[in-house]
């Protein structure tokens, strides 16, 4: 399995979303974080099994994995030595905002 590497802003995105869900309903932030961990596990086990991220060129090898039960996708790029997590993206927000994080 290839190791994960996170673009600098990703951890802050995950934390902000978890805080939001906890404010909405205590304990929901923990469920969100569990769902993130599950998505990352699935990504690491089979990176090629996940579809291309919206609006990307298939040659870029940028894909996304769903965060089950939440409207989020983990956007990633499979590189030779690792998997670069580019974003924890809400599906209804500006697509492609993470593009400048490639090859980070």
CORRALIN-V890977 format. One record per pair of residues at least 24 apart in sequence whose C-alpha atoms are under 10 Angstrom apart, sorted by sequence separation. I is the first residue (numbers start at 0). J is the second residue. D is the distance in Angstrom with one decimal. If there is no record, write none. Layout:
<<I & J & D> <I & J & D>>
This chain:
<<41 & 65 & 9.6> <51 & 75 & 9.4> <52 & 76 & 9.6> <61 & 85 & 9.0> <63 & 87 & 9.5> <78 & 102 & 8.6> <38 & 63 & 9.7> <39 & 64 & 8.0> <51 & 76 & 9.7> <63 & 88 & 9.4> <65 & 90 & 9.7> <76 & 101 & 7.6> <38 & 64 & 6.4> <39 & 65 & 9.5> <49 & 75 & 9.8> <75 & 101 & 8.9> <76 & 102 & 8.3> <38 & 65 & 6.5> <39 & 66 & 8.8> <37 & 65 & 9.7> <38 & 66 & 5.5> <35 & 64 & 9.8> <37 & 66 & 7.7> <38 & 67 & 7.5> <46 & 75 & 8.9> <35 & 65 & 8.9> <36 & 66 & 8.9> <37 & 67 & 8.4> <46 & 76 & 9.1> <47 & 77 & 8.4> <34 & 65 & 9.2> <35 & 66 & 5.9> <42 & 73 & 8.9> <46 & 77 & 7.3> <34 & 66 & 5.8> <35 & 67 & 8.2> <33 & 66 & 9.5> <34 & 67 & 6.1> <42 & 75 & 8.8> <32 & 66 & 9.6> <33 & 67 & 9.8> <34 & 68 & 7.6> <35 & 69 & 9.4> <38 & 72 & 8.6> <39 & 73 & 7.8> <43 & 77 & 10.0> <31 & 66 & 8.3> <34 & 69 & 8.0> <38 & 73 & 7.5> <42 & 77 & 10.0> <3 & 39 & 8.5> <31 & 67 & 8.9> <35 & 71 & 9.0> <39 & 75 & 10.0> <46 & 82 & 8.3> <31 & 68 & 8.3> <34 & 71 & 9.8> <35 & 72 & 9.0> <61 & 98 & 10.0> <30 & 68 & 9.3> <31 & 69 & 7.2> <35 & 73 & 8.1> <43 & 81 & 9.5> <3 & 42 & 9.5> <30 & 69 & 9.5> <43 & 82 & 7.9> <3 & 43 & 7.7> <31 & 71 & 9.7> <42 & 82 & 8.8> <54 & 94 & 8.0> <55 & 95 & 8.5> <61 & 101 & 9.1> <1 & 42 & 9.9> <2 & 43 & 7.6> <53 & 94 & 7.6> <54 & 95 & 7.4> <0 & 42 & 9.9> <1 & 43 & 6.7> <52 & 94 & 9.4> <53 & 95 & 8.0> <59 & 101 & 9.6> <0 & 43 & 6.2> <1 & 44 & 8.8> <52 & 95 & 8.9> <55 & 98 & 9.5> <0 & 44 & 6.7> <1 & 45 & 10.0> <0 & 45 & 8.7> <1 & 46 & 9.2> <39 & 84 & 9.2> <0 & 46 & 9.4> <35 & 87 & 8.8> <16 & 71 & 9.5> <13 & 71 & 9.9> <13 & 73 & 9.8> <9 & 73 & 9.3> <9 & 74 & 9.8> <6 & 75 & 9.6> <5 & 75 & 9.0> <4 & 75 & 9.5> <16 & 87 & 8.9> <3 & 75 & 9.5> <4 & 76 & 9.9> <16 & 88 & 9.8> <13 & 86 & 8.8> <14 & 87 & 9.9> <16 & 89 & 9.0> <3 & 77 & 9.5> <10 & 84 & 9.7> <12 & 86 & 7.6> <13 & 87 & 6.3> <9 & 84 & 7.3> <11 & 86 & 9.9> <12 & 87 & 6.1> <13 & 88 & 9.0> <1 & 77 & 8.9> <4 & 80 & 9.9> <8 & 84 & 9.9> <9 & 85 & 6.7> <10 & 86 & 8.7> <11 & 87 & 9.2> <12 & 88 & 8.0> <1 & 78 & 9.0> <3 & 80 & 9.4> <4 & 81 & 6.7> <5 & 82 & 8.3> <6 & 83 & 6.9> <7 & 84 & 9.4> <8 & 85 & 8.3> <9 & 86 & 5.3> <10 & 87 & 8.3> <12 & 89 & 9.6> <1 & 79 & 8.6> <2 & 80 & 7.6> <3 & 81 & 5.9> <4 & 82 & 6.0> <5 & 83 & 5.7> <6 & 84 & 6.0> <7 & 85 & 8.6> <8 & 86 & 7.5> <9 & 87 & 6.0> <1 & 80 & 6.5> <2 & 81 & 5.1> <3 & 82 & 4.9> <4 & 83 & 4.8> <5 & 84 & 4.8> <6 & 85 & 5.4> <7 & 86 & 9.4> <8 & 87 & 9.1> <9 & 88 & 9.0> <0 & 80 & 9.8> <1 & 81 & 4.9> <2 & 82 & 6.2> <3 & 83 & 6.1> <4 & 84 & 6.1> <5 & 85 & 6.6> <6 & 86 & 7.4> <0 & 81 & 8.6> <1 & 82 & 6.4> <2 & 83 & 8.7> <3 & 84 & 7.0> <4 & 85 & 8.9> <5 & 86 & 8.3> <0 & 82 & 9.5> <1 & 83 & 9.9> <9 & 97 & 9.5> <8 & 97 & 9.2> <6 & 97 & 9.3> <9 & 100 & 9.8> <8 & 100 & 8.8> <7 & 100 & 8.4> <6 & 100 & 6.3> <5 & 100 & 9.7> <6 & 101 & 8.2> <6 & 102 & 8.9> <7 & 103 & 8.4> <6 & 103 & 6.2> <5 & 103 & 8.5> <4 & 103 & 9.1>>
